[in-house]
Amino acid sequence: MFCVQCEQTIQTPAGNGCAYTAGMCGKTAEISDLQDVLVYLLQGVSAYAHLARQYDIVDAEVDAYVPQAFFSTLTNVNFDAKRLVAYTERAMALRNRMKDAYLAACTQALATAETPLGAGQFELSVDKAAMLARAPETMVNRGLSEVGEDIMGLRLLCLYGLKGVAAYLEHARVLGQQSRDLFGEFHRIMARLGEDPSEMGELLELSMAIGMVNYGVMELLDRGETDTFGHPEPAKVNMKPVAGKAILVSGHDLIDLQHILEQTQGKGINVYTHGEMLPAHAYPELGHKFPHLVGNYGTAWQHQQKEFANFPGAIVMTSNCLIDPEPGRGIEGYGDRLFTRSIVGWPGVTHLEGEDFSAVIDCALAQEGFKYDEIPHYTTTGFARNALMAAAPAVIDQVKAGNIKHFFLLGGCDGDKAERNYYTQFAAQAPQDTLILTLACGKFKFNDLEFGEINGIPRFLDVGQCNDAYSAIQLALALAEAFECGVNDLPLSMVLSWFEQKAIAILLTLLALGVKDIRVGPTVPAFLTDNLVAALNEQFGLRLITTVEQDLNDILAA
Amino acid sequence: MQLTCVGVQAETCDVTRFTFMADAQPDFIPGQFISLKVPIGAQTSVRAYSLSSTPDDSRLQLAIKRVEGGRVSNHLLDQLKMGDRLEALAPAGEFHSQLAGDQPWLLLAAGCGITPLFSMLKDRLRREPDADIVLMFSVRSEADKIFALELEHLARRYPHFQLHWLLSGEGDRLGEAQLQAVGDLASRSVMICGPEGYMVSAQTLAQQLGASKVHCEAFHAAATAAAVGAAEAAQGHTLSVDGVELPILPGQTVLDSLEAGGIPIFAACRTGVCGSCKCQGEKDKLQSSSVFGLTEEEIEQGTFLACSSTVTGDMTLELDD
């Protein structure tokens, strides 16, 4: 195996990346190899989907399938070999279908068919043994000795960034939002990456193109969420359990949560959000509509083994991040009351298709539930686009009056490393005349703190999921317009934390939009070389976090 | 261990609850304390405070009482704010839930002495919801109730946990009648924490009524002296070593004080024989039970054995290399 896609990957003086019997995320070498083969084959599907578009041939199933299957290889999503093999089988069938359609169109047009390089030519008889045998050809660092570390780093930046885009495409699709143009651009880039491009200039252009396609996808996703569930209205969320039977819903897919809320109405079951699902409380059609969505349980994904073990009900994982539900080490397993959805999978854990959650409900009713209420403790979420825009005039007044000196966007993924305490310290040390915007599960590092307010404006504003980065960008654009300046001239600093590939996609979007001087932590992605880091710093002012004191001084002195 | 203050909340008019994030979450036994290194001016003072949080909590919490004239407690309550960082020593202390054991508990607390007992109480009820626990908590008045909301909540939630408030300002003090009402005193582990006078009388009373397993947060024992933030109130002295100021209580050995403050000192026999804990201090402020192995000249110059010496006043000392 070789995998270097997440922040917790092994880094040693001898080299970076998980390349032994299992990755730091818990995926085995076998799963990693199967994922490599699947991704390579998907690049071949995109190659033909891209070529076929010349003849206006668009296959909606292919457009939907490639990002969906690609998403299954994102960190902490799918650990189930059988399902990965099945995805590969389907990918092969769709690749052949696209290829046939393209060749037929060429014949009809009396044109010479192009033969895509690399992944487009990959032939495989799909079964697990054959996939594992072919894995070495498809490893993500294939060709390293020919192209060197810098080019490989850029290829991986593109591959992982595009994987994040795939995840957001799938999140948008389940909300009924699809765009032929965005799928087309996705296939173009996916296909090109399957050809192993080796020019630095082209790879940098591709990375910016990934950022821009992601911007479009985030807009699509924002529309899907707000059309379906309404515009978030800030909501106080109880972070402590209440007595009663319980279902916990984790991941990002709000539509699954909606189904569960509808199907549990009147059944005496309380529903809780977990992790990235927390902002659901702010949607009119979710949190504000269903009183039995009683609160949020637990914190960010990396604590789930302990928190899920103590949850006396059923647990539904709608997307990442899933980790081993049978961890051992004295922690009681919970795989028997865990359910996976969509592209998520763990061997032996019940996977649910369709919209019937009765198995989850039965499981919750069979569990003990919470026996007692805990003393409530609240956080507030839902300062998404509309709420922020409504508050913008008051915020602008306070800025002009000198009461708000600076804005921080402090967000991204959470994770296990002690270095991530930086974000808690940063939030705690940010001066009282500054506002802190946050999004994604990194917020759990500090959303239990009391930040107070500035003349009625809360100092801490939770924008939503990582999916809601679009809202934060819109606020920045609105402020820039109000102050008649560029986003980079605003008293706004972004201090981001990354863990997986969705964060890479969002970072590329911000860079592609021209946002400068972003700080990223807790560590540099292991696939980026020193040369690449220096180049990104020179071109975009992108830099690694240092110490809280140093960074706050530098930011506020600027 | 580095702590970042992430929460400051007034609990009563003279007690503030501080919440901290540790750079690496420490293991501890409910009831134990941590020692904060508090820089004030050019000097760093070390004070120990019992943890009121449990090991399952993601943050560390302390409730610190303002001691009249106390330099450190006043500094913390007046100056420490969200975002500030402090160094702290790892959790320590012998007064904890393992010492209390798994039989029924009688917890006797006065004022800020509730802190270690609050941690023990929450932890045990979480692990053992049917545990038989009685808490008698003496405070001056309604306004001085510490952790009132949480304690009342626990009392509602756990049917075998009984909470009794004793308001001393209304003449309601811990006495024979209250303890007799508890019943089965002999089978209970009695854990007492509060001001020294309170602990002495509570201990005597409990023992007279048949309690055999009684433990106090011992003010005369090593380290625990300051564990309820009461060092400043216990009329002790201070030791100054390498710019660090440590509390030392009447009867406490210099060795115990140094160890409680995290000052590295090698002490092999701890009984005044081996000479490994030799230090340099001020002769006229020392009372030593052993000077074994020291020359007349050394004694004259203030050399002493930390394990066998107490002090009669504030003293500066140097560790012998």
Interface residues (C-beta under 8 A of the other chain):
Chain A: T299 K371 Y372 D373 I375 A418 N421 T424 Q425 A428 Q429 A430 F446 D448 L449 E450
Chain B: T4 C5 V6 G7 Q9 M21 D23 A24 S58 R59 M82 G83 R85 P129 L149 E150 H153 R157
